[in-house]
């Protein structure tokens, strides 16, 4: 059974995640120990996700969401791989099922081959016989292929008729758990560019720029409109545990330490201080910075808009961050505007919907009034 589990963990549907193989291994090990009947949603939440014993499973649905993803990923894995022993997760509980495919004589199956066998030393294993004749196998293959094509067609049609805003935010909203909105703060007295990080001097909550407030309002309105829960807090009070267990929206660039930390390994990221620019790690000749020879209200600003699964926390992170406050405002407009996000469809097609993506934006300003943001660079992976 453990060898079958290792094969699943090595598959592309599990190898890029920490959460799903961890939960599946826990369930398999409990089943092998004979404790499958003891496993409940709250038990998994406490023992695997570190929740408190009295946590509210109606609000925090991380276990249910994870189990649903495991079921889907197992189905995709076994659609591509014919394994002699299969591990499935029950549709109505958190019990795992071990299934063994056995070969039988085509027209004279024996009673022994039809019956499932269990011994005290092993967990229950259901034995299933494959198709009895080559002709039947052919028809099953044909029908399965047709059904698969129909499903692919339905999915493609749905994607083509889903608005860009929903596709951008789907990885957050589909999780059905509260989103952390982590805001970068400003020091006091306020700086002219609104881009320096607030010092942690224990004086209380950091100040927010007007543009950061606009960005927060756009994001919360979108999440609330789609029935998503959220929690707004400062970057200084945001923890690794929160980012690991919740989808997170990071608002602000250099004034948000989490933005600089979590985008540091991406292709487009913020250069180390004291430089204030967005750089391309694949092309050292490319970078985007404000023209400091011009007045603050007349110089173009740049922003980074990103949506990615962070490999260190296995969680969805969205970054809405400008070099200065004009850029942060522009990035939040882009992330919540159907017309602006359609620029992305025109440039890279719709393939970005289920992938990680980074977008570098430029926003022009004249006397403190900004134009619509435009895309200057993208990366999809």
N, C-alpha and C positions, 0 to 999 in steps of 0.2 A: 504494500500500500504506500509506503514511504517513497519507493522508487517512482510510482505513478505520480505522487505529489511533486517530486523533484522535476519530473517532465513538465508538469503544469507550470511550476514556478519559472522554468526556463523558457516558456513560450512567450511570444511578443505581447500577449494579452495580460501577462502578469509580471514579466521581468522588469518593466519600466515603472513599476509601482511598489511602494513599501506596504501600503495599507492592505491591499487585497490578498497578497500571498500570506501576510502575517495572520489575518483573520482566518483564511482557509486552513492554514497549518494548525492553528489553535483548535479549530473544529474537528479536523481529522485526528489530532492527537487525543482529544477528549473522547472521540468515538472509539478509538483503539483501546482506551483505558476503561471503556464501558460506562462512560458518564454522559452519553449523548442525551439521555432523557433529562439531565439536570441543566442543560444549556438553555438559558432564556436570554431575551434581549438585554435585560439589565445586567446579567452575569457577564456578557461579552463587553458591555459598556464599561463595567468596572475593571475586569481583568485584562482586557486588551487595550481599551482607550483611556484607562486611568480616570474614569469618571467617579464622582463621589457616590456612595451607596444610595443616597436619596435623590439622585438627579432625576429630572423630569423627562421621561422618554417621549412624551407628547411634543415637547418643544425641541429637544435635542434628538434628532432622528438619524444620527450618524450610523448606527448599527443597521437599521432597516435599509438605508440607502446603500451601504457597503454590501450587504447581503444581496440586494438586487443586482448590483454591478457584478458580483462574483457569479451569480447565476447566468447572466448574459455572457460573460467572458468565457465561462466553461462551455456554454453552448457553441460559441464561435470557435473555441479551441478544438472541440471534438468534431465540428463540422469539417475541419481541415486535417485532423489526425485520427487515424483508426487505431485506437489503443486497446489492448487485450483486457485491461482493467480500467474502468472509468470511475471517476469520483464526481458525484453530483450533489448539489445542495437542495434539500427538499423545498418545494414551493411554498409550503405552509408552516415551516418551522426552521430551526437552525440546526437540524440534524443532517449529517452527510450520509450519502448512500454509496456503497461500493458495488459496482456492476461489472461482472465478468462475462465477456462474449465467449461462447464455446461452440466448437464445430460438432455437428451431428450428421448421421447418415441421412441422405435426402428424404427417402420415403419410409424409413423405419426407425424413427427416434425411440430410444429406450426410455423406460420410466425413470432410470437414474439420471439421464441427461436432461429430462424435462423438469426434474425437481430441483429446487434450491437446497443447498446443503450448508449447514453451519456447525461448527465445532466450538467447544468452550474456549479453545485457544485462539480463535480468530473471530473478527467481527462478522456479522451477517453479510454474505455476498450473494447477490441475486445473479443467477446465470441466465443469460439470454442467448438464444440461438439465432444465427444470422439467417438471411433469406435461404430457402431450401433449394431453389433451382436458379441456374444462370439466367433463364428468361425472366423470372420474377425479379432478380437483381437488376436486370436491365430496365424493366418498367419502373422499379422504385427509383433508379437513378434518373430516368427521364422525368418522372413526376417531381422529384426533388429539385431538379434543375429548373423546371418550369416555375415551380413555386418560388425558388430563389430569385429568378429573374423578375417575377411579379413584385416581390418584396423590394428588390433593388429599384425597380421602376417607381413604386409608391414612395420610397424614401427620396429618390431624386426629385420627384414631383413636389413633395412636401418642402424640400430644401429650396427648390426654385420659386416656391410661392410663400416663403417665409421672409419677413422683412429683415433687413440687415441688422437693425438694433437687437432684435430677438436672437439672431444667430450669434452676435457678439457676446451677449450676456447669458446665453443658454448654459454654459458650463457652471456659472454661478447659481442661476435660478433653479437648475435641475437638481441641485443637491438638497433642496428643501431644508436647509439649516441656516441659521442667522449668518449674515455677512458682516465682517468687521470692516468698518470704514475708518482708516487710520489717517489722521490729518497732520501735516507738517505745520509747525508753529513759527511765529516770528518773535524776534527779541524786542524788548522795549528799552529805550525809545525805538520806534520803527525805523528800519533802514529804507533808503529811497528805492532800492530795487526789489524789496520784498522777497529775497531769495536766501537769506542767511538763516541758519538753523537757530532755534531758540535754545539758549543755554539752560541747563538743568540746575537752576540755583535754588530750587525748593520754594520759589515764591508763588507757586500756584500754577494754574493752567496757562499755557502759552497763548499769545495773541494770534488771531487768524486774520489774514488779509481778506479784503472784500471778495477777491477773485477765488480764494480758497472756499469761502462761504458759498459762492455761486456754484462751484464744482460740487460741494457737498450736497447742496439743494437739488441739483440735477440728478445726482446718483440716488439719493434717498427717494426722490419722486418716482424715478424709474423702478426701483426695487419695490416700493410700496404699491405702485400701480400694477405690478405683476404678482403681487401677493407674497413677496419675499421679505423675510425679517432681516433686521440689521441692527448694528450697534455702532454708534459714533464715539470715537475716542481719539486722544492725541497720540502721535507717534511715540512719544516718550513713555506712555503707559501701555503700549502694545507689546505683547510678549511672544516669544517663539511658540509656546504652546497654543496660543490663540491662532496664530498663522498656520500651524500644523493641522488644527482641527476644524478650521473654518475657512471658507473662501474669503479673501481679503482684498480690499481696494485701497491702494496707497495713493494718497493725494499730496502732491508736492514733490519737488526735486531735491535740491540741496538743503532744504529745510526739513526734510524727512529722512532720517538716517536709514530707515528700512528700505526706502527706494534705492538709495545708493548701494546698500548691502546686497539686496536680492537681484538687482540688475547688473551687478559687477561682472558676472560670468557670461552675460548675453552679448550678442554681436554689437548692438547699440547700447551704450551705457554712458553714465555721467563720469567725466574725467575727475581724477582725484584733485581735491583742493590744493592750492588756491585757484587753480584753473576752473573756469565755469564754462563748460562746453559739453556737447554730446559728441562722442567719438565712435568711429567704426573700427572694431578690433580686427577686421579683415583687410582694411585699407587705411594705413596710417596717414595717407594724404587727405582723407576726408574727415572733416569735423565741422560742427555747427556751433557758433558762438555769437553773442550779441555784439553789435558795433558800439563800443563805448565812447567813440568820438562824437556820437550823436546824443541829443537829449534823451532821457529815459523814455519819454512818451512818444518819441519819433523813430525809435530803433526797432527793427524786426526782432521778434523773440522766437525761440525754438522750443519744441516740446517732444517728449517721448510718451507715446501711448502703447502699452504692451498688455498682452494677455497670454499667460503661460502657466504650465504646471511646474512649480518649483521642485527640482529633483531632491533637494535636501529635506523638504517637508512633505512632499507628495500632495500638495494642495494647490488650488487655483489662485493665482495672484493677478490682479489687474492694476496697472500703474498708470496714473494720470498726473504727469509731472512736467512742468516747464522749467526752463532755465531760470526764469523769473515769473512773476505772477500773471503776466499776460499769456504766457505759454500754458500755464496750468489751466487758466480759464478756457483757452482754445482747445486743449486736449479734452476737457470735460464736454465741451460743445460737440466735438467730433464723435465722442463715444456714445452720445445720447441722441444724435441726429440721424434720421434715416437718409436725408439727402447727402450729408457729408460722408457717411459710411458707404454709400453707393459708389463713391470715388474708389474705394478699396476694391469693390467688385469689378469695376472697369479696369483697374490696373493689374490685379492678380487673379481675377476670376473668383468663383465661389469656393475654391478649394480651401480657403482659410478657415471656413466655418468650424471645423473639428481639429484645427491645428493650433500650435503656438504661433503668435504673431507679434512683431514689433513694427511700429510706424513712427517715423520722424516727421514732425509737422513744422511748418513755418507760418507765423502769423505777423502780418505787417501792421504797424501802428502809426497813426498820424495824430499828433496832439492828444495822445492818450486814448484815442478811439481805434479799435482794432477791426481789421477785415476778417473775412472767413478764413480758417486755416486751410492750408494746402499740403498735400503729401510731397515730401522730398526724398524719402527713402523707405523701403519696407524689407522685412525679412520674415519668411514663413517656413516653419519646419515642423 
